[in-house]
Amino acid sequence: MNHRRNNCRVCGSAELSPVIALAGYPLVAGPVTRVPSTVPTCNLEVGLCHGCGTYSLLNEDTDSLAYDDNYTSSSIPYGSTKSVDDQTDRFVKFIGRADKTQESKVLEIGCYDGALMEILETRYRFKLLGCEPCVPAADDARRKGYNVHPGVFNADNYSDLDLIVARNILEHIAFPNQFVRGVAASLKQNGAFALEVPAGEHYIRNGILGTIVPQHPCYFGKDSLKRLLENHFATVIAEDDRATIRALASVPCPSNNSKEVVSDITQLRTGERKRQTRYDAVRKIAGDGEVDLFGANTCALELIAAGAVMTEQVGRVYDDDPHRWGRYLVNTNLIVSPRSAIGEGERRKVLVCSYTHRQSIADYIAKQNNVAVKLYGDDE
């Protein structure tokens, strides 16, 4: 049974409007090490807060989900596709706007395998620390020589930091206001917080698949993210594109700002219609024959939960994250294989499961593996 939240996760307001529901979604999203027979599912419901303008899950069932060894990065490392490199480069340049010097003490929250830490070390020569709850990924980062704590961020463990970096982390936090308060308390007086989150508000308003998941309690827009950070920092700058939002908050300070929020439920209803249209497009592409999926991710799970793709018609599942290889897609007997295996044996349609960069991924797979790749709908 789902337990429903009555107050906003960010500001505590009781002025919540339910806007989207997704039935039958598994509470474990990442590939698992054995075939699961009883992974529970829930009816995910998203609400809009009229107090602070943040979209968030109304499910209390998801608040304490563990980020254990079964959890892997929510992003597909797309090999050498240009779009992903550009996106990472934009964030790294954005971090440079914090104007921190070499040897600055920098913590990355949720550093995973240390890939971003390597770039920051090369470009800025920071003195880097990390924390990461997925133990195998944290071990990878330590093997690269980084000081990484295998656990979640706890403000009691850190102080006098020059900079804290968090990429694709805040959307995973059940209560973001408390989290940002802890970040601010861990920084020096002139410290800064650089973060990037998915453009959750854009995804919801436009019905983008694979973006409403149990591991994402909150779905920010640029304005709602800026309002949150202004509760704890004197200066906040934010910028966005269709895929992500980047924000730089500096000079921690106690404050309690609030701004009027204007909500548009009509746009959200339009987004839900777009979501249903995309389900229909996938059903048409998949047809009744066998298909392969590229992406052992939340988009694949949503397509299956919605019945757009039937589990029994999926031949193989591929992913570029080595931490997912050899594991099973949740509630299936489908083992995740590397992209290099595409085209081995019988050739089928490859359906790209991703909410961004589908065309560049499809082009990359088609070129490298010489197979037909199918996309659904328009590329957002």
Steps between C-alpha positions, in 0.01 A plus 500: 500500500628849413533751783429850371683816604291802599775761522758628252842341532671837454298768678250300706193658340177300497394662172572203274326408176545145364579523131646170371472133601699203371375155605699184564852641518766289681654657809843370395604666174858389438593156363530238776742213554241222491161441344253665740155350539347734758639849443208718619338753272318821582275755337724803460316830536644847435360810665555871444558724804327837472720631780845466341424375148688170534371175350558197721385146568205470733611145591640454848596143403799634308652719772745245640606312187850363545783590263678171548716287270202439271476871423687619193530838336173625355680629192625286215867571422448532126856416396647787303181668380563871465184619673587341834855628489366850434254476788771395744730771370229763556466397862876490559535851355208610716684370808792722398276804559533431874852643454672256734878467493724196466509285813153620601333239718214364289245228580299323232179355641402185314830469313418151368815358336698825510457594133414864573770520768758408237389789280497747790846392612642538149336834427508677838750309720255488789566299813213255463285300739200288416210308648306226321251245643544241221799305635630353169497846341669654806766228478561595136555862602739400778698285257550820299665649809216712641399532863141374481272414790267207414176649626247782467581863573488592869575863585644395837795342317613813314600857576696791351452386142568750222258341255243222490403348166190286441401378155164323465468463877245751633210337314573184703462676837169443679520831691716745302471797737670309782763367260593847369513629858759230575697591187511867604612407851794299361645792304734784590352848529590569136425146386285399204267224390497402131230259391327361196161328492277365224250755369220313676238769455563505125479120483169488688343786303600334172421138587859376460523127574727342759513807723245420774667239719497394869861618543409858401279651771539852354474651149642850478470792263752783495282729712404240761864390536612861538236563769621196695866607491415858597380366836863428589731709279545874445565471126350252253535485123319240292479409134317228314458322171251234398701223669649648816506784749829631638521717813781665693422610856760693697549658844298280739259697715188435705194650332139418445400641165172421334361613165160485340457200271274489197400146396354384171317169533396516133861457385533193720189342350650563156815322611300197606335483157845513338611214725210284381576590137857377545378171646291456186802581279709236675225239463489573127879471460529185711203331335449134581853386418813474711698812587819574688529787747796732537488635855446295816348808655190677624376569148502127418316424826235763430438368149452149643281621791280693254468199269663685211749212475415153625773322696450181300583674173837634623790288382799675658581809705819703451662777700831686498545501880728207594346492849179377335647226284409147603212619719128458441253768400259527791215246506626328184743223410678733255874525558663835418773481233755759380430695183779313324271194498238671281477318169621165633269215402154583368457866410193684629384857533690689769276738691696781666367558853612846602330830573771712336748470212315210336602598149871526578490169688318333211749637248790379713360149537409474131850608396691284747284188481343515155143435619164668451414729792147624567399821678160592636332836450681828459834574664448751780 
